[in-house]
Amino acid sequence: SSESAANVKPKTTGPQLIGDLPRAEAAAHATFVQIPDNHYQYGTLGRSREEGESMTCDCQYEHGVDDPSDACGHESDCINRLTQVECLPDDCRCRVYCQNQRFQRKEYADIEIVQTEKKGFGLRTGADLPKDAFIYEYVGDVVSHPSFMKRMRQYAEEGVKHFY
């Protein structure tokens, strides 16, 4: 009867969870070119002053004897890690065992590209990550301020609202 149909509550759905979204690597890669490193408009633009910022840390590590986290790891007292600067390969006493060169070595977490219903593509990790884990480096064009302003005007004229 129509009376009983009126008493049926519509099925409610909860928020869309990222873990339930379909993977979309192929579709995403058809819309952009993934680049491995930043592209600098000028050779000197945006370059880190690593040589002046990084210090030779006091960390010491003997492979097979010491705890691997002693090699500039998360729980170490590495001065560079504590100041959020990476150790330089030629300066670090821990050599190849240094755990504070994640950007330089591209030690990225396992990520997956997903397709959202309303906001295009997104990223999620393929596995649970520990607190403070390094996920990924965001790379792109590094441009001068005048070039940035020119792009902003161009994007406004074209109606582009989402850019990074």
BELQUI-V614195 format. One record per pair of residues at least 24 apart in sequence whose C-alpha atoms are under 7 Angstrom apart, sorted by the first residue. I is the first residue (numbers start at 1). GAP is how many residues later the second one is. D is the distance in Angstrom with one decimal. If there is no record, write none. Layout:
i=I gap=GAP d=D
i=I gap=GAP d=D
This chain:
i=21 gap=93 d=6.0
i=21 gap=94 d=6.4
i=21 gap=95 d=6.6
i=22 gap=92 d=5.6
i=22 gap=93 d=6.0
i=23 gap=89 d=6.7
i=23 gap=90 d=5.7
i=23 gap=91 d=4.3
i=23 gap=92 d=6.5
i=24 gap=89 d=5.5
i=24 gap=90 d=4.9
i=24 gap=91 d=5.7
i=25 gap=88 d=5.3
i=28 gap=93 d=6.9
i=37 gap=102 d=5.9
i=38 gap=101 d=4.9
i=38 gap=102 d=4.9
i=38 gap=103 d=5.9
i=38 gap=104 d=6.7
i=39 gap=101 d=6.0
i=39 gap=102 d=4.7
i=39 gap=103 d=6.0
i=40 gap=101 d=6.0
i=40 gap=102 d=4.8
i=40 gap=103 d=6.5
i=41 gap=101 d=6.1
i=41 gap=102 d=5.2
i=46 gap=96 d=6.6
i=54 gap=26 d=6.2
i=54 gap=31 d=6.2
i=54 gap=32 d=6.9
i=54 gap=33 d=6.3
i=55 gap=25 d=6.4
i=56 gap=35 d=5.6
i=56 gap=36 d=5.9
i=57 gap=35 d=6.6
i=59 gap=34 d=6.7
i=59 gap=35 d=6.8
i=60 gap=33 d=6.2
i=60 gap=34 d=5.8
i=61 gap=33 d=5.4
i=71 gap=26 d=6.0
i=71 gap=27 d=4.9
i=71 gap=28 d=6.0
i=72 gap=26 d=5.5
i=72 gap=27 d=5.3
i=72 gap=28 d=5.7
i=73 gap=26 d=5.1
i=73 gap=27 d=6.5
i=103 gap=34 d=6.9
i=108 gap=26 d=6.6
i=108 gap=27 d=5.4
i=108 gap=28 d=5.1
i=109 gap=25 d=6.8
i=109 gap=26 d=4.8
i=109 gap=27 d=6.5
